[in-house]
Structure formats: C-alpha cells, structure tokens
Amino acid sequence: MEVDIQKLAKETIIQEADAVRNLSYYINEDFKNIVHLIYNSKGRVVITGVGKSANIAEKIVGTLNSTGTPAIFMHAADAIHGDLGIIQKDDIIICISKSGNSPEIEVLVPLLKYRNNPLIAMISNTNSFLGKNAHYIIQTTVEKEACPHNLAPTTSTTAQLVMGDALAMCLLEYRGFSREDYAQYHPGGALGKKLYLTVEKLYKQNEVPRVNVNDTIKHTLMEISSKRLGATAVLNGNKLVGIITDGDLRRMLESHEEISNIKAQDIMTTKPKTIPKNELAINAFNMMEEYNITQLIVMDDGVYVGMVHLHDILKEGIV
C-alpha cells in the first residue's frame, strides 16, 4: 500500500497541536485550586497510571521533582499488589487515565479514596468511573487520537504531558523557584555548572606557564610550547607584569629579523586580563568573549597561580 509519508506526518503534528491548543479551555478554577492544594501540602505528589499513561506519569514526576515539588511514581497495576504502601498520610494523588474505566483504575480508586488522600484525576472522559470519584479534575479531553485507527495513544498522551508541564510550571512560579534552585537540583547539567563551576576547578588541571621579564625569546617559546596553553605569564620576581601569547610571538617574528637579544619584557602585553580563582567559569567565558581572547590569568589574592583557557570552559559544556 502506498503511503504519503509527509502528508501523514504533517496531519499528525497538526492534529496534536490543535489538541494541545484546546487544553487552554480546561484551565479553570479546579486547576487553580489544585495548584494551591499541592503548594500547601506537607506531603508529596504521588502520580499513578497504567499503560502509556504510566509512562506520562513518570515523566511528570521527573519534571515536578526537578522544579521543587516532591513527587513519586506508583504504577496502578503494582499499587493493587502491594505498592499502596508508597502513599503517606499527607500525600496528594494524581491518577492519569484517558478512559477512566480501565480494570486497574476501577480496582484502585476505591482503595485510594479509603485512605482519605486528595485524589486528582487527569482524564479525558470526565464521566468515567475515575472522573466521578475524584475530588478534583484536570481535564485532558481530546477529540481523537492521531492514530489513523483512533487506537494508539498519541494525541491523548501528548495532552497529558502538556497539562503536566502546565501544572509543574505554575508550581515553579508559585514557589518562586529560581535558576539557583534549579542548579541545586541539576548539579551535573549545563545550567547547574553555570551557577556553581568556578575557575579554580578548571585552572588546576593545567600546568602553570611562567617566564621572567629577562628570559630569552627561546626560553619563552619553549615555555609556551611545553605548557600547551598558547600563552605564558611574565613575572618580575613574584609580581605579575604581563602576558605573552603565541600571537605576540608571531608578530615579533614578522617585525624583527634579529631576535636573539629580545627579552620577554620587550614583547609582553602589560596589564593582562586576570580573574580571581573563585570566580564563576561562565564569567571567565564572558570576559574572553568581550575581549576576544582565549586565556585568562588566574589570581589568588593578587598572586599569579595559573591560567584558564577557553577550551577548558568549552569542555564543560556550559556554553
């Protein structure tokens, strides 16, 4: 059978996009009350479902946890075989289902109500068993699935996912959850690194290039080459007085025929750009970008301690 792949793909996207757009009509007082209920709760949000709705439940749990709302997943089928012990006294339960009439849901709902925890139904069929027995409803009604046979959960699960995101984002804003808070929950992520990774963590993995003001060009060249940072600090005793980059060396060779008598101080750039070792790495990157340079000299209370290179920051994936 010949299939117009592009046409079918576009129809699927358009149909799901329309279904998502229609969700805005279901943001009502019930939804607002649910946000307040969860925000004021002393417990967690326990999210349950079966089939594809269970997959969506797990994703929503992850989103809530990462944005400041404690949540846990409980599979509806496992719940009726012992996992009900997950639910604690102050927990709020969200049960996700399209039909609201699956056998697992019909067994589970009375058990949930018996525990007196608030029960929220995220549901397409509000007249279902689940819809009629829930204390609150988050409506995710869709006209039909994107599946040509109106069978495979597609549009319905997309609607559930988006409504879960809407709930999580409202709670995030309501809590005043900041970028710094997000970084604490994502210490390994790019945003987390932007907010905690310091220059000190980076420069220590490098060697420490240094020459004296009276060192020869040959020595300077060998120092830059061996330390592999494309530059070296120039010191007068222990005092930082300049920097020499491989660019400075190239410009010197272009302008001087005789270089044997040239000293480091003759070609160095004075007042080099420096950064404290406890400064954030992202700020080091911003400085490099502002001044169009690839190295910064790292200082500790006015003392030269090393050098951080642009590549050190790029390797961390924070930009």
ZALUM-296038 format. One record per residue (C-alpha): x negated, y negated, z; residue number from 1; residue in three letters. Coordinates in nm, 4 decimals. Layout:
N
         x         y         z  resi  resn
         X         Y         Z   NUM   Ala
...
REM end
This chain:
319
         x         y         z  resi  resn
    0.0000    0.0000    0.0000     1   Met
   -0.1337   -0.3420   -0.0983     2   Glu
   -0.1583   -0.5836    0.1949     3   Val
   -0.2055   -0.9579    0.1639     4   Asp
   -0.4520   -0.9822    0.4498     5   Ile
   -0.4909   -1.3590    0.4500     6   Gln
   -0.1161   -1.4175    0.4440     7   Lys
   -0.0523   -1.1720    0.7284     8   Leu
   -0.3318   -1.3165    0.9430     9   Ala
   -0.2054   -1.6732    0.8945    10   Lys
    0.1524   -1.5688    0.9768    11   Glu
    0.0317   -1.4024    1.2970    12   Thr
   -0.1556   -1.7125    1.4067    13   Ile
    0.1334   -1.9452    1.3219    14   Ile
    0.3879   -1.7270    1.4988    15   Gln
    0.1804   -1.7026    1.8143    16   Glu
    0.1028   -2.0751    1.8056    17   Ala
    0.4758   -2.1538    1.7814    18   Asp
    0.5475   -1.9221    2.0748    19   Ala
    0.2818   -2.0936    2.2847    20   Val
    0.4175   -2.4357    2.1935    21   Arg
    0.7649   -2.3302    2.3096    22   Asn
    0.6298   -2.2408    2.6541    23   Leu
    0.6309   -2.6088    2.7439    24   Ser
    1.0107   -2.5901    2.7692    25   Tyr
    0.9729   -2.3442    3.0584    26   Tyr
    0.7610   -2.5727    3.2760    27   Ile
    1.0312   -2.6638    3.5265    28   Asn
    1.0905   -2.7191    3.8984    29   Glu
    1.0387   -2.3478    3.9606    30   Asp
    0.6915   -2.3730    3.8101    31   Phe
    0.6143   -2.6803    4.0192    32   Lys
    0.7329   -2.5033    4.3350    33   Asn
    0.5132   -2.2030    4.2524    34   Ile
    0.2053   -2.4248    4.2295    35   Val
    0.2883   -2.5760    4.5696    36   His
    0.3565   -2.2314    4.7147    37   Leu
    0.0201   -2.0909    4.6036    38   Ile
   -0.1708   -2.4038    4.7008    39   Tyr
   -0.0297   -2.3990    5.0546    40   Asn
   -0.0699   -2.0235    5.1000    41   Ser
   -0.3172   -1.8856    5.3538    42   Lys
   -0.3434   -1.5642    5.1573    43   Gly
   -0.4417   -1.4535    4.8099    44   Arg
   -0.2543   -1.4201    4.4844    45   Val
   -0.2022   -1.0513    4.4069    46   Val
   -0.1256   -1.0070    4.0371    47   Ile
    0.0186   -0.6840    3.9059    48   Thr
    0.1460   -0.5394    3.5824    49   Gly
    0.1412   -0.2302    3.3657    50   Val
    0.0159   -0.1671    3.0124    51   Gly
   -0.1026   -0.4736    2.8229    52   Lys
    0.0475   -0.6975    3.0899    53   Ser
   -0.2002   -0.5405    3.3322    54   Ala
   -0.4844   -0.6487    3.1046    55   Asn
   -0.3500   -1.0033    3.1085    56   Ile
   -0.3123   -0.9857    3.4867    57   Ala
   -0.6817   -0.9024    3.5233    58   Glu
   -0.7809   -1.1990    3.3097    59   Lys
   -0.5610   -1.4393    3.5079    60   Ile
   -0.7127   -1.3066    3.8301    61   Val
   -1.0564   -1.3874    3.6939    62   Gly
   -0.9528   -1.7390    3.5967    63   Thr
   -0.7964   -1.8104    3.9348    64   Leu
   -1.0960   -1.6788    4.1270    65   Asn
   -1.3368   -1.8863    3.9215    66   Ser
   -1.1377   -2.2060    3.9764    67   Thr
   -1.0875   -2.1916    4.3512    68   Gly
   -0.7743   -1.9783    4.4023    69   Thr
   -0.8472   -1.6390    4.5650    70   Pro
   -0.6794   -1.3646    4.3621    71   Ala
   -0.6887   -0.9872    4.3264    72   Ile
   -0.5561   -0.7408    4.0687    73   Phe
   -0.3295   -0.4494    4.1551    74   Met
   -0.2198   -0.2107    3.8806    75   His
    0.1533   -0.1457    3.9060    76   Ala
    0.1151    0.2280    3.8474    77   Ala
   -0.1564    0.2593    4.1121    78   Asp
    0.0436    0.0477    4.3562    79   Ala
    0.3142    0.3129    4.3894    80   Ile
    0.0454    0.5732    4.4555    81   His
   -0.1299    0.4110    4.7478    82   Gly
   -0.2668    0.0749    4.6340    83   Asp
    0.0094   -0.1237    4.8042    84   Leu
   -0.2338   -0.1475    5.0934    85   Gly
   -0.4089   -0.4195    4.8943    86   Ile
   -0.1301   -0.6607    4.9842    87   Ile
   -0.1802   -0.8552    5.3080    88   Gln
    0.0724   -1.0479    5.5152    89   Lys
    0.0147   -1.3942    5.3666    90   Asp
   -0.0400   -1.2869    5.0058    91   Asp
    0.1745   -1.4034    4.7154    92   Ile
    0.2573   -1.1537    4.4425    93   Ile
    0.2872   -1.2249    4.0722    94   Ile
    0.4328   -0.9396    3.8692    95   Cys
    0.3783   -0.9708    3.4932    96   Ile
    0.6104   -0.7919    3.2524    97   Ser
    0.7774   -0.8596    2.9213    98   Lys
    1.0872   -0.6457    2.9679    99   Ser
    1.1004   -0.6391    3.3469   100   Gly
    1.2649   -0.2976    3.3247   101   Asn
    0.9791   -0.0506    3.2928   102   Ser
    0.9965    0.2541    3.5242   103   Pro
    0.6890    0.1439    3.7198   104   Glu
    0.8361   -0.2015    3.7765   105   Ile
    1.1727   -0.0633    3.8900   106   Glu
    0.9971    0.1515    4.1494   107   Val
    0.7530   -0.1154    4.2577   108   Leu
    0.9792   -0.4182    4.3011   109   Val
    1.1857   -0.2831    4.5943   110   Pro
    0.8628   -0.1876    4.7709   111   Leu
    0.7274   -0.5383    4.7205   112   Leu
    1.0451   -0.7019    4.8463   113   Lys
    1.0418   -0.4802    5.1542   114   Tyr
    0.7098   -0.6341    5.2542   115   Arg
    0.8632   -0.9858    5.2504   116   Asn
    0.5827   -1.1364    5.0439   117   Asn
    0.6933   -1.4067    4.7979   118   Pro
    0.7468   -1.2383    4.4602   119   Leu
    0.6918   -1.4331    4.1386   120   Ile
    0.7958   -1.2799    3.8079   121   Ala
    0.6092   -1.3833    3.4924   122   Met
    0.8597   -1.2492    3.2487   123   Ile
    1.0153   -1.2750    2.9052   124   Ser
    1.3513   -1.1132    2.9885   125   Asn
    1.4851   -1.3168    3.2788   126   Thr
    1.7987   -1.0997    3.3036   127   Asn
    1.5922   -0.7897    3.3741   128   Ser
    1.5613   -0.5958    3.6985   129   Phe
    1.2425   -0.7841    3.7836   130   Leu
    1.3890   -1.1197    3.6889   131   Gly
    1.6934   -1.0715    3.9106   132   Lys
    1.4900   -0.9586    4.2121   133   Asn
    1.2074   -1.2126    4.2056   134   Ala
    1.2017   -1.5166    4.4321   135   His
    1.0524   -1.7324    4.1561   136   Tyr
    1.0271   -1.7009    3.7796   137   Ile
    0.7606   -1.8136    3.5352   138   Ile
    0.9371   -1.7735    3.2037   139   Gln
    0.7346   -1.6498    2.9060   140   Thr
    1.0152   -1.5705    2.6656   141   Thr
    0.9138   -1.5118    2.3038   142   Val
    1.1388   -1.4648    2.0018   143   Glu
    0.9484   -1.1656    1.8660   144   Lys
    0.6093   -1.0015    1.8588   145   Glu
    0.3643   -1.0854    1.5827   146   Ala
    0.3544   -0.7139    1.5075   147   Cys
    0.5437   -0.6525    1.1772   148   Pro
    0.7449   -0.3855    1.3608   149   His
    0.8054   -0.6089    1.6629   150   Asn
    0.6480   -0.3413    1.8811   151   Leu
    0.2816   -0.4039    1.9680   152   Ala
    0.2432   -0.6595    2.2497   153   Pro
    0.0943   -0.9608    2.0729   154   Thr
    0.2948   -1.2819    2.0993   155   Thr
    0.4243   -1.1819    2.4432   156   Ser
    0.0789   -1.1207    2.5909   157   Thr
   -0.0517   -1.4416    2.4365   158   Thr
    0.2315   -1.6282    2.6084   159   Ala
    0.1480   -1.4633    2.9408   160   Gln
   -0.2170   -1.5509    2.9047   161   Leu
   -0.1467   -1.9159    2.8244   162   Val
    0.1021   -1.9537    3.1090   163   Met
   -0.1555   -1.8045    3.3447   164   Gly
   -0.4060   -2.0636    3.2261   165   Asp
   -0.1489   -2.3400    3.2813   166   Ala
   -0.0941   -2.2184    3.6377   167   Leu
   -0.4677   -2.1987    3.7070   168   Ala
   -0.5369   -2.5455    3.5667   169   Met
   -0.2580   -2.7021    3.7734   170   Cys
   -0.4016   -2.5410    4.0871   171   Leu
   -0.7513   -2.6532    3.9899   172   Leu
   -0.6420   -3.0155    3.9601   173   Glu
   -0.4237   -2.9967    4.2699   174   Tyr
   -0.7216   -2.8744    4.4744   175   Arg
   -0.9497   -3.1438    4.3351   176   Gly
   -1.1781   -2.8642    4.2152   177   Phe
   -1.4933   -3.0335    4.0832   178   Ser
   -1.7772   -2.9479    3.8462   179   Arg
   -1.9927   -2.8900    4.1542   180   Glu
   -1.7350   -2.6453    4.2937   181   Asp
   -1.7280   -2.4668    3.9587   182   Tyr
   -2.1066   -2.4351    3.9636   183   Ala
   -2.0940   -2.2639    4.3036   184   Gln
   -1.8633   -2.0010    4.1558   185   Tyr
   -2.0769   -1.9685    3.8392   186   His
   -2.4390   -1.9895    3.9557   187   Pro
   -2.5573   -1.7890    3.6554   188   Gly
   -2.3676   -1.9841    3.3948   189   Gly
   -2.4860   -2.2769    3.1877   190   Ala
   -2.2767   -2.5292    3.3811   191   Leu
   -2.3965   -2.3889    3.7091   192   Gly
   -2.7574   -2.4279    3.6029   193   Lys
   -2.6958   -2.7876    3.5023   194   Lys
   -2.5874   -2.8598    3.8562   195   Leu
   -2.8489   -2.6690    4.0543   196   Tyr
   -3.1542   -2.5789    3.8422   197   Leu
   -3.4437   -2.8078    3.9327   198   Thr
   -3.7691   -2.8918    3.7577   199   Val
   -3.9540   -2.7128    4.0378   200   Glu
   -3.8113   -2.3793    3.9236   201   Lys
   -3.9486   -2.4393    3.5746   202   Leu
   -4.2900   -2.6028    3.6019   203   Tyr
   -4.4269   -2.3370    3.8387   204   Lys
   -4.4167   -2.0786    3.5607   205   Gln
   -4.6632   -2.2900    3.3620   206   Asn
   -5.0345   -2.3475    3.4033   207   Glu
   -5.1446   -2.6947    3.5139   208   Val
   -5.3363   -2.8760    3.2393   209   Pro
   -5.5683   -3.1498    3.3611   210   Arg
   -5.8762   -3.3369    3.2477   211   Val
   -6.0830   -3.6143    3.3989   212   Asn
   -6.0984   -3.9582    3.2411   213   Val
   -6.4614   -3.8977    3.1396   214   Asn
   -6.4153   -3.5495    2.9952   215   Asp
   -6.5112   -3.4988    2.6326   216   Thr
   -6.2691   -3.4524    2.3480   217   Ile
   -6.3904   -3.0943    2.3071   218   Lys
   -6.3051   -3.0177    2.6684   219   His
   -5.9705   -3.1949    2.6317   220   Thr
   -5.8857   -2.9997    2.3189   221   Leu
   -5.9719   -2.6703    2.4883   222   Met
   -5.7606   -2.7625    2.7913   223   Glu
   -5.4542   -2.8424    2.5802   224   Ile
   -5.5011   -2.5308    2.3707   225   Ser
   -5.5546   -2.2912    2.6618   226   Ser
   -5.2662   -2.4178    2.8766   227   Lys
   -5.0214   -2.3968    2.5831   228   Arg
   -4.8053   -2.6955    2.6753   229   Leu
   -4.9109   -2.9279    2.3962   230   Gly
   -5.0493   -3.1840    2.6389   231   Ala
   -5.2678   -3.2439    2.9405   232   Thr
   -5.2580   -3.4864    3.2298   233   Ala
   -5.5524   -3.7254    3.2656   234   Val
   -5.6756   -3.7915    3.6184   235   Leu
   -5.9210   -4.0258    3.7793   236   Asn
   -6.0151   -3.8262    4.0838   237   Gly
   -5.6755   -3.7136    4.2132   238   Asn
   -5.4872   -4.0098    4.0664   239   Lys
   -5.2760   -3.9615    3.7550   240   Leu
   -5.3707   -4.2242    3.4983   241   Val
   -5.2462   -4.0891    3.1660   242   Gly
   -5.1456   -3.8098    2.9342   243   Ile
   -5.2937   -3.6762    2.6103   244   Ile
   -5.0744   -3.4817    2.3703   245   Thr
   -5.1641   -3.2823    2.0636   246   Asp
   -5.0173   -3.5750    1.8697   247   Gly
   -5.2742   -3.8062    2.0276   248   Asp
   -5.5484   -3.5693    1.9131   249   Leu
   -5.4196   -3.5673    1.5564   250   Arg
   -5.4032   -3.9460    1.5460   251   Arg
   -5.7582   -3.9673    1.6826   252   Met
   -5.8910   -3.7347    1.4098   253   Leu
   -5.7156   -3.9433    1.1457   254   Glu
   -5.8701   -4.2693    1.2688   255   Ser
   -6.2206   -4.1614    1.3799   256   His
   -6.4934   -3.9981    1.1751   257   Glu
   -6.7258   -3.9544    1.4737   258   Glu
   -6.5599   -3.8109    1.7867   259   Ile
   -6.8496   -3.6735    1.9904   260   Ser
   -6.8725   -3.9826    2.2110   261   Asn
   -6.4981   -4.0262    2.2670   262   Ile
   -6.3733   -3.9606    2.6204   263   Lys
   -6.0276   -3.8634    2.7410   264   Ala
   -5.9596   -4.2127    2.8698   265   Gln
   -6.0204   -4.3549    2.5205   266   Asp
   -5.7194   -4.1844    2.3622   267   Ile
   -5.4843   -4.1215    2.6543   268   Met
   -5.1426   -4.2786    2.6844   269   Thr
   -5.1240   -4.4743    3.0074   270   Thr
   -4.8129   -4.4829    3.2270   271   Lys
   -4.6918   -4.1371    3.1197   272   Pro
   -4.3334   -4.0345    3.1806   273   Lys
   -4.3056   -3.8453    3.5094   274   Thr
   -4.0328   -3.6687    3.7002   275   Ile
   -4.0079   -3.5553    4.0668   276   Pro
   -4.0268   -3.1790    4.1136   277   Lys
   -3.6880   -3.1716    4.2895   278   Asn
   -3.5066   -3.3479    4.0027   279   Glu
   -3.2467   -3.1519    3.8063   280   Leu
   -3.3708   -2.9831    3.4916   281   Ala
   -3.0837   -3.1319    3.2906   282   Ile
   -3.2093   -3.4794    3.3863   283   Asn
   -3.5538   -3.3829    3.2625   284   Ala
   -3.3977   -3.2841    2.9308   285   Phe
   -3.2118   -3.6138    2.9120   286   Asn
   -3.5372   -3.8041    2.9701   287   Met
   -3.7130   -3.6082    2.6974   288   Met
   -3.4300   -3.6801    2.4591   289   Glu
   -3.4244   -4.0502    2.5484   290   Glu
   -3.7982   -4.0988    2.4937   291   Tyr
   -3.8318   -3.8447    2.2115   292   Asn
   -4.0989   -3.6427    2.3935   293   Ile
   -4.1394   -3.2718    2.4673   294   Thr
   -4.3256   -3.2787    2.8000   295   Gln
   -4.2861   -3.4469    3.1353   296   Leu
   -4.5462   -3.4694    3.4078   297   Ile
   -4.4137   -3.3314    3.7367   298   Val
   -4.4928   -3.5182    4.0578   299   Met
   -4.4655   -3.4270    4.4245   300   Asp
   -4.4775   -3.7364    4.6494   301   Asp
   -4.6968   -3.9177    4.3997   302   Gly
   -4.9283   -3.6216    4.3377   303   Val
   -4.9563   -3.4507    3.9995   304   Tyr
   -4.8508   -3.0844    4.0357   305   Val
   -4.7751   -2.9645    3.6837   306   Gly
   -4.5902   -3.0123    3.3597   307   Met
   -4.2480   -2.9113    3.2299   308   Val
   -4.1928   -2.8531    2.8598   309   His
   -3.8766   -2.8869    2.6548   310   Leu
   -3.8922   -2.5161    2.5749   311   His
   -3.8751   -2.4329    2.9470   312   Asp
   -3.5364   -2.6013    2.9644   313   Ile
   -3.4047   -2.4624    2.6359   314   Leu
   -3.4859   -2.1079    2.7508   315   Lys
   -3.2447   -2.1525    3.0424   316   Glu
   -2.9581   -2.2161    2.8013   317   Gly
   -2.8276   -2.5263    2.9745   318   Ile
   -2.8235   -2.7360    2.6570   319   Val
REM end
